[in-house]
């Protein structure tokens, strides 16, 4: 194998690697958009009642139940602190 053939092989390999990396970069940059589109498709196939659908309630069995959990506790603590009450917790 002559040096000019080795040089051509090296150039071809680097050209293929560059092309491969460019394609991978394009796919990765579009991945969030692809995921959002896939979730929209799944939501439509499920009848439009996905977890982030605004028409879906948090708990269908108890519609008037107060919100509970860390976020609800934090919001009530902030409201109590705004009124000058003692806030529970750290």
Secondary structure as UniProt FT lines:
FT   HELIX           3..45
FT   TURN            46..47
FT   TURN            51..52
FT   TURN            54..55
FT   TURN            63..64
FT   HELIX           70..82
FT   TURN            83..84
//
